[in-house]
């Protein structure tokens, strides 16, 4: 994640990570990934990214 890849949905959904879900350190990583994912999305939208892709609502 330190290099700009925030696989929040992967961390949140994939069953192969289920054994880690009770760990506090994993949940901290998940929370960080969510925060960075949401910030990156907001930055993309604010920069006009949706218009660029033709995905405006």
N, CA, C and O atoms as a CHARMM CRD file, in Angstrom:
* protein
*
  228
    1    1 UNK  N      0.80700  -1.18600   0.00000 PROA 1      0.00000
    2    1 UNK  CA     0.00000   0.00000   0.00000 PROA 1      0.00000
    3    1 UNK  C      0.85100   1.25200   0.00000 PROA 1      0.00000
    4    1 UNK  O      0.39000   2.31300  -0.42200 PROA 1      0.00000
    5    2 UNK  N      2.05900   1.15100   0.45500 PROA 2      0.00000
    6    2 UNK  CA     2.92200   2.31000   0.52200 PROA 2      0.00000
    7    2 UNK  C      3.30200   2.86800  -0.83500 PROA 2      0.00000
    8    2 UNK  O      3.85900   3.96200  -0.92800 PROA 2      0.00000
    9    3 UNK  N      3.00500   2.12600  -1.88200 PROA 3      0.00000
   10    3 UNK  CA     3.35200   2.58000  -3.22700 PROA 3      0.00000
   11    3 UNK  C      2.12300   2.92900  -4.06400 PROA 3      0.00000
   12    3 UNK  O      2.20800   3.01100  -5.28900 PROA 3      0.00000
   13    4 UNK  N      0.98200   3.13400  -3.40700 PROA 4      0.00000
   14    4 UNK  CA    -0.19500   3.60500  -4.12200 PROA 4      0.00000
   15    4 UNK  C     -1.18800   2.55000  -4.55200 PROA 4      0.00000
   16    4 UNK  O     -2.10900   2.86400  -5.30600 PROA 4      0.00000
   17    5 UNK  N     -1.04700   1.32000  -4.11000 PROA 5      0.00000
   18    5 UNK  CA    -2.00100   0.25700  -4.44200 PROA 5      0.00000
   19    5 UNK  C     -2.79100  -0.06000  -3.18700 PROA 5      0.00000
   20    5 UNK  O     -2.23000  -0.52100  -2.19300 PROA 5      0.00000
   21    6 UNK  N     -4.09700   0.18700  -3.23100 PROA 6      0.00000
   22    6 UNK  CA    -4.95600   0.02200  -2.05900 PROA 6      0.00000
   23    6 UNK  C     -6.02400  -1.02100  -2.35000 PROA 6      0.00000
   24    6 UNK  O     -7.14800  -0.65800  -2.69800 PROA 6      0.00000
   25    7 UNK  N     -5.71300  -2.28900  -2.22100 PROA 7      0.00000
   26    7 UNK  CA    -6.64900  -3.34600  -2.61800 PROA 7      0.00000
   27    7 UNK  C     -7.74500  -3.58500  -1.56600 PROA 7      0.00000
   28    7 UNK  O     -7.92000  -4.69900  -1.07200 PROA 7      0.00000
   29    8 UNK  N     -8.47000  -2.52300  -1.24300 PROA 8      0.00000
   30    8 UNK  CA    -9.46800  -2.60100  -0.18100 PROA 8      0.00000
   31    8 UNK  C    -10.50100  -3.70300  -0.42700 PROA 8      0.00000
   32    8 UNK  O    -10.76300  -4.51700   0.45800 PROA 8      0.00000
   33    9 UNK  N    -11.08000  -3.72800  -1.61200 PROA 9      0.00000
   34    9 UNK  CA   -12.11400  -4.73100  -1.89200 PROA 9      0.00000
   35    9 UNK  C    -11.55700  -6.15300  -1.79300 PROA 9      0.00000
   36    9 UNK  O    -12.24800  -7.05700  -1.32200 PROA 9      0.00000
   37   10 UNK  N    -10.33800  -6.35000  -2.22500 PROA 10     0.00000
   38   10 UNK  CA    -9.70800  -7.66600  -2.10200 PROA 10     0.00000
   39   10 UNK  C     -9.53400  -8.03200  -0.63800 PROA 10     0.00000
   40   10 UNK  O     -9.88100  -9.13800  -0.22500 PROA 10     0.00000
   41   11 UNK  N     -9.00100  -7.11100   0.14100 PROA 11     0.00000
   42   11 UNK  CA    -8.80900  -7.36900   1.56800 PROA 11     0.00000
   43   11 UNK  C    -10.13600  -7.62200   2.27300 PROA 11     0.00000
   44   11 UNK  O    -10.20300  -8.44000   3.19000 PROA 11     0.00000
   45   12 UNK  N    -11.17300  -6.93900   1.86000 PROA 12     0.00000
   46   12 UNK  CA   -12.46200  -7.01900   2.53700 PROA 12     0.00000
   47   12 UNK  C    -13.23700  -8.28000   2.17500 PROA 12     0.00000
   48   12 UNK  O    -13.93400  -8.83400   3.02400 PROA 12     0.00000
   49   13 UNK  N    -13.12900  -8.73800   0.94700 PROA 13     0.00000
   50   13 UNK  CA   -14.02700  -9.79200   0.46000 PROA 13     0.00000
   51   13 UNK  C    -13.45500 -11.19800   0.36100 PROA 13     0.00000
   52   13 UNK  O    -14.16300 -12.16900   0.63000 PROA 13     0.00000
   53   14 UNK  N    -12.21400 -11.32300  -0.01100 PROA 14     0.00000
   54   14 UNK  CA   -11.71100 -12.65500  -0.34400 PROA 14     0.00000
   55   14 UNK  C    -11.61200 -13.57300   0.86800 PROA 14     0.00000
   56   14 UNK  O    -11.07100 -13.21800   1.91500 PROA 14     0.00000
   57   15 UNK  N    -12.15900 -14.76400   0.67700 PROA 15     0.00000
   58   15 UNK  CA   -12.25200 -15.72500   1.77800 PROA 15     0.00000
   59   15 UNK  C    -10.88600 -16.24400   2.22600 PROA 15     0.00000
   60   15 UNK  O    -10.73800 -16.66900   3.37100 PROA 15     0.00000
   61   16 UNK  N     -9.90000 -16.21700   1.35300 PROA 16     0.00000
   62   16 UNK  CA    -8.58600 -16.72600   1.74300 PROA 16     0.00000
   63   16 UNK  C     -7.93800 -15.83900   2.80000 PROA 16     0.00000
   64   16 UNK  O     -6.92800 -16.22100   3.39000 PROA 16     0.00000
   65   17 UNK  N     -8.50500 -14.66300   3.04500 PROA 17     0.00000
   66   17 UNK  CA    -8.00800 -13.80200   4.11800 PROA 17     0.00000
   67   17 UNK  C     -8.81200 -13.96000   5.41200 PROA 17     0.00000
   68   17 UNK  O     -8.49900 -13.32200   6.41700 PROA 17     0.00000
   69   18 UNK  N     -9.83100 -14.79700   5.39000 PROA 18     0.00000
   70   18 UNK  CA   -10.67700 -14.99300   6.57500 PROA 18     0.00000
   71   18 UNK  C     -9.89300 -15.31800   7.84800 PROA 18     0.00000
   72   18 UNK  O    -10.24800 -14.80200   8.90700 PROA 18     0.00000
   73   19 UNK  N     -8.85800 -16.13500   7.79900 PROA 19     0.00000
   74   19 UNK  CA    -8.12300 -16.43300   9.03700 PROA 19     0.00000
   75   19 UNK  C     -7.47600 -15.19400   9.68000 PROA 19     0.00000
   76   19 UNK  O     -7.15600 -15.21000  10.86900 PROA 19     0.00000
   77   20 UNK  N     -7.28600 -14.13400   8.90100 PROA 20     0.00000
   78   20 UNK  CA    -6.64000 -12.93000   9.41900 PROA 20     0.00000
   79   20 UNK  C     -7.62500 -11.91600  10.00400 PROA 20     0.00000
   80   20 UNK  O     -7.21000 -10.97600  10.68100 PROA 20     0.00000
   81   21 UNK  N     -8.89800 -12.09100   9.75600 PROA 21     0.00000
   82   21 UNK  CA    -9.89400 -11.08500  10.09900 PROA 21     0.00000
   83   21 UNK  C    -10.01900 -10.80600  11.59200 PROA 21     0.00000
   84   21 UNK  O    -10.47900  -9.72800  11.97000 PROA 21     0.00000
   85   22 UNK  N     -9.63400 -11.72000  12.43000 PROA 22     0.00000
   86   22 UNK  CA    -9.70700 -11.51300  13.88100 PROA 22     0.00000
   87   22 UNK  C     -8.46400 -10.81300  14.43000 PROA 22     0.00000
   88   22 UNK  O     -8.41200 -10.46800  15.61000 PROA 22     0.00000
   89   23 UNK  N     -7.48200 -10.60900  13.58500 PROA 23     0.00000
   90   23 UNK  CA    -6.23800  -9.97600  14.02600 PROA 23     0.00000
   91   23 UNK  C     -6.34900  -8.45800  13.98300 PROA 23     0.00000
   92   23 UNK  O     -6.81400  -7.88100  13.00000 PROA 23     0.00000
   93   24 UNK  N     -5.92500  -7.84000  15.03800 PROA 24     0.00000
   94   24 UNK  CA    -5.97600  -6.38500  15.13400 PROA 24     0.00000
   95   24 UNK  C     -5.09900  -5.72400  14.07200 PROA 24     0.00000
   96   24 UNK  O     -5.48400  -4.70800  13.49300 PROA 24     0.00000
   97   25 UNK  N     -3.93100  -6.29300  13.81600 PROA 25     0.00000
   98   25 UNK  CA    -3.04700  -5.69100  12.81500 PROA 25     0.00000
   99   25 UNK  C     -3.64500  -5.77800  11.41000 PROA 25     0.00000
  100   25 UNK  O     -3.48500  -4.85100  10.61600 PROA 25     0.00000
  101   26 UNK  N     -4.33100  -6.87600  11.09400 PROA 26     0.00000
  102   26 UNK  CA    -4.98900  -6.97900   9.78900 PROA 26     0.00000
  103   26 UNK  C     -6.09800  -5.94600   9.66900 PROA 26     0.00000
  104   26 UNK  O     -6.24200  -5.30400   8.62900 PROA 26     0.00000
  105   27 UNK  N     -6.87300  -5.78700  10.71500 PROA 27     0.00000
  106   27 UNK  CA    -7.96900  -4.81600  10.67400 PROA 27     0.00000
  107   27 UNK  C     -7.45300  -3.38600  10.55800 PROA 27     0.00000
  108   27 UNK  O     -8.10800  -2.53800   9.95300 PROA 27     0.00000
  109   28 UNK  N     -6.30500  -3.12000  11.12400 PROA 28     0.00000
  110   28 UNK  CA    -5.69300  -1.79000  10.96300 PROA 28     0.00000
  111   28 UNK  C     -5.28100  -1.57700   9.51100 PROA 28     0.00000
  112   28 UNK  O     -5.46300  -0.48600   8.97000 PROA 28     0.00000
  113   29 UNK  N     -4.73200  -2.59900   8.88000 PROA 29     0.00000
  114   29 UNK  CA    -4.35800  -2.52100   7.46900 PROA 29     0.00000
  115   29 UNK  C     -5.60500  -2.33900   6.61200 PROA 29     0.00000
  116   29 UNK  O     -5.60500  -1.53700   5.67800 PROA 29     0.00000
  117   30 UNK  N     -6.66400  -3.07400   6.92100 PROA 30     0.00000
  118   30 UNK  CA    -7.92100  -2.96300   6.19100 PROA 30     0.00000
  119   30 UNK  C     -8.50000  -1.54900   6.30800 PROA 30     0.00000
  120   30 UNK  O     -8.96000  -0.97700   5.32000 PROA 30     0.00000
  121   31 UNK  N     -8.47400  -1.00700   7.49000 PROA 31     0.00000
  122   31 UNK  CA    -8.97400   0.35100   7.70700 PROA 31     0.00000
  123   31 UNK  C     -8.14100   1.37600   6.92300 PROA 31     0.00000
  124   31 UNK  O     -8.68800   2.30200   6.32400 PROA 31     0.00000
  125   32 UNK  N     -6.84000   1.20200   6.93400 PROA 32     0.00000
  126   32 UNK  CA    -5.95100   2.09400   6.18100 PROA 32     0.00000
  127   32 UNK  C     -6.22000   1.97900   4.68100 PROA 32     0.00000
  128   32 UNK  O     -6.26300   2.98700   3.97500 PROA 32     0.00000
  129   33 UNK  N     -6.40000   0.75600   4.19900 PROA 33     0.00000
  130   33 UNK  CA    -6.68300   0.54800   2.77700 PROA 33     0.00000
  131   33 UNK  C     -8.00100   1.20200   2.39200 PROA 33     0.00000
  132   33 UNK  O     -8.10800   1.79600   1.31800 PROA 33     0.00000
  133   34 UNK  N     -9.00500   1.10000   3.25900 PROA 34     0.00000
  134   34 UNK  CA   -10.29300   1.73100   2.96400 PROA 34     0.00000
  135   34 UNK  C    -10.14100   3.24900   2.88500 PROA 34     0.00000
  136   34 UNK  O    -10.64200   3.88500   1.95800 PROA 34     0.00000
  137   35 UNK  N     -9.45000   3.81400   3.85600 PROA 35     0.00000
  138   35 UNK  CA    -9.25200   5.26200   3.87600 PROA 35     0.00000
  139   35 UNK  C     -8.52600   5.73200   2.61300 PROA 35     0.00000
  140   35 UNK  O     -8.94000   6.70200   1.97800 PROA 35     0.00000
  141   36 UNK  N     -7.46300   5.05100   2.25900 PROA 36     0.00000
  142   36 UNK  CA    -6.68800   5.44300   1.07500 PROA 36     0.00000
  143   36 UNK  C     -7.48700   5.23600  -0.21600 PROA 36     0.00000
  144   36 UNK  O     -7.39400   6.03800  -1.14500 PROA 36     0.00000
  145   37 UNK  N     -8.26000   4.17300  -0.26400 PROA 37     0.00000
  146   37 UNK  CA    -9.11300   3.89500  -1.42300 PROA 37     0.00000
  147   37 UNK  C    -10.14100   5.02200  -1.60300 PROA 37     0.00000
  148   37 UNK  O    -10.31600   5.53600  -2.70800 PROA 37     0.00000
  149   38 UNK  N    -10.80700   5.39500  -0.52800 PROA 38     0.00000
  150   38 UNK  CA   -11.80500   6.45300  -0.59800 PROA 38     0.00000
  151   38 UNK  C    -11.17500   7.79200  -0.96300 PROA 38     0.00000
  152   38 UNK  O    -11.75700   8.56500  -1.72400 PROA 38     0.00000
  153   39 UNK  N     -9.99800   8.06800  -0.42800 PROA 39     0.00000
  154   39 UNK  CA    -9.31600   9.31600  -0.75800 PROA 39     0.00000
  155   39 UNK  C     -8.88800   9.33900  -2.22400 PROA 39     0.00000
  156   39 UNK  O     -9.03100  10.35900  -2.89900 PROA 39     0.00000
  157   40 UNK  N     -8.36800   8.22600  -2.71000 PROA 40     0.00000
  158   40 UNK  CA    -7.95800   8.14700  -4.11500 PROA 40     0.00000
  159   40 UNK  C     -9.16000   8.31700  -5.03900 PROA 40     0.00000
  160   40 UNK  O     -9.06400   8.97900  -6.07300 PROA 40     0.00000
  161   41 UNK  N    -10.28400   7.72400  -4.67100 PROA 41     0.00000
  162   41 UNK  CA   -11.50200   7.86900  -5.48000 PROA 41     0.00000
  163   41 UNK  C    -11.96700   9.32400  -5.48500 PROA 41     0.00000
  164   41 UNK  O    -12.30900   9.86000  -6.53900 PROA 41     0.00000
  165   42 UNK  N    -11.98000   9.96400  -4.32200 PROA 42     0.00000
  166   42 UNK  CA   -12.38800  11.37000  -4.23800 PROA 42     0.00000
  167   42 UNK  C    -11.46300  12.25300  -5.07400 PROA 42     0.00000
  168   42 UNK  O    -11.92400  13.15300  -5.77600 PROA 42     0.00000
  169   43 UNK  N    -10.17000  11.99400  -4.99600 PROA 43     0.00000
  170   43 UNK  CA    -9.20900  12.76400  -5.79100 PROA 43     0.00000
  171   43 UNK  C     -9.47300  12.58100  -7.28500 PROA 43     0.00000
  172   43 UNK  O     -9.40800  13.53900  -8.05500 PROA 43     0.00000
  173   44 UNK  N     -9.77000  11.35600  -7.68500 PROA 44     0.00000
  174   44 UNK  CA   -10.06900  11.04600  -9.08600 PROA 44     0.00000
  175   44 UNK  C    -11.30300  11.81200  -9.54900 PROA 44     0.00000
  176   44 UNK  O    -11.28700  12.44200 -10.60700 PROA 44     0.00000
  177   45 UNK  N    -12.36200  11.76100  -8.76500 PROA 45     0.00000
  178   45 UNK  CA   -13.60400  12.44400  -9.11500 PROA 45     0.00000
  179   45 UNK  C    -13.38300  13.95200  -9.15200 PROA 45     0.00000
  180   45 UNK  O    -13.81800  14.62400 -10.08700 PROA 45     0.00000
  181   46 UNK  N    -12.71200  14.47800  -8.14200 PROA 46     0.00000
  182   46 UNK  CA   -12.46100  15.92400  -8.07200 PROA 46     0.00000
  183   46 UNK  C    -11.59100  16.42600  -9.22700 PROA 46     0.00000
  184   46 UNK  O    -11.67600  17.59400  -9.60700 PROA 46     0.00000
  185   47 UNK  N    -10.77000  15.56100  -9.77600 PROA 47     0.00000
  186   47 UNK  CA    -9.90900  15.93800 -10.90000 PROA 47     0.00000
  187   47 UNK  C    -10.60800  15.76300 -12.25000 PROA 47     0.00000
  188   47 UNK  O    -10.00200  15.98600 -13.29800 PROA 47     0.00000
  189   48 UNK  N    -11.88600  15.36300 -12.22100 PROA 48     0.00000
  190   48 UNK  CA   -12.63700  15.19400 -13.46400 PROA 48     0.00000
  191   48 UNK  C    -12.46900  13.84000 -14.10200 PROA 48     0.00000
  192   48 UNK  O    -12.74500  13.68100 -15.29100 PROA 48     0.00000
  193   49 UNK  N    -12.03000  12.87700 -13.35500 PROA 49     0.00000
  194   49 UNK  CA   -11.78800  11.54100 -13.89600 PROA 49     0.00000
  195   49 UNK  C    -13.02000  10.86600 -14.46100 PROA 49     0.00000
  196   49 UNK  O    -12.94000  10.18300 -15.48100 PROA 49     0.00000
  197   50 UNK  N    -14.16000  11.05000 -13.81000 PROA 50     0.00000
  198   50 UNK  CA   -15.37400  10.42400 -14.32300 PROA 50     0.00000
  199   50 UNK  C    -15.75000  10.98400 -15.69300 PROA 50     0.00000
  200   50 UNK  O    -16.16300  10.23600 -16.57900 PROA 50     0.00000
  201   51 UNK  N    -15.60900  12.29200 -15.86600 PROA 51     0.00000
  202   51 UNK  CA   -15.89600  12.91100 -17.16600 PROA 51     0.00000
  203   51 UNK  C    -14.93800  12.38100 -18.23100 PROA 51     0.00000
  204   51 UNK  O    -15.34200  12.13000 -19.36600 PROA 51     0.00000
  205   52 UNK  N    -13.69100  12.21600 -17.86600 PROA 52     0.00000
  206   52 UNK  CA   -12.69600  11.70000 -18.79200 PROA 52     0.00000
  207   52 UNK  C    -13.07600  10.30500 -19.28600 PROA 52     0.00000
  208   52 UNK  O    -12.87700   9.97600 -20.45500 PROA 52     0.00000
  209   53 UNK  N    -13.62600   9.48800 -18.38100 PROA 53     0.00000
  210   53 UNK  CA   -14.01800   8.12500 -18.73800 PROA 53     0.00000
  211   53 UNK  C    -15.43200   8.02900 -19.27200 PROA 53     0.00000
  212   53 UNK  O    -15.87200   6.95300 -19.67700 PROA 53     0.00000
  213   54 UNK  N    -16.15400   9.14700 -19.27500 PROA 54     0.00000
  214   54 UNK  CA   -17.54000   9.13000 -19.71900 PROA 54     0.00000
  215   54 UNK  C    -18.46600   8.46800 -18.72900 PROA 54     0.00000
  216   54 UNK  O    -19.50400   7.92500 -19.10400 PROA 54     0.00000
  217   55 UNK  N    -18.08800   8.51300 -17.44800 PROA 55     0.00000
  218   55 UNK  CA   -18.85200   7.82200 -16.40300 PROA 55     0.00000
  219   55 UNK  C    -19.56100   8.80400 -15.47200 PROA 55     0.00000
  220   55 UNK  O    -19.88100   8.45600 -14.33500 PROA 55     0.00000
  221   56 UNK  N    -19.80400  10.01000 -15.93800 PROA 56     0.00000
  222   56 UNK  CA   -20.45700  10.99900 -15.08000 PROA 56     0.00000
  223   56 UNK  C    -21.88700  10.56500 -14.78500 PROA 56     0.00000
  224   56 UNK  O    -22.56100   9.95900 -15.61800 PROA 56     0.00000
  225   57 UNK  N    -22.33200  10.89700 -13.56000 PROA 57     0.00000
  226   57 UNK  CA   -23.67900  10.52700 -13.14900 PROA 57     0.00000
  227   57 UNK  C    -24.63400  11.49600 -13.55700 PROA 57     0.00000
  228   57 UNK  O    -25.82500  11.33900 -13.29000 PROA 57     0.00000
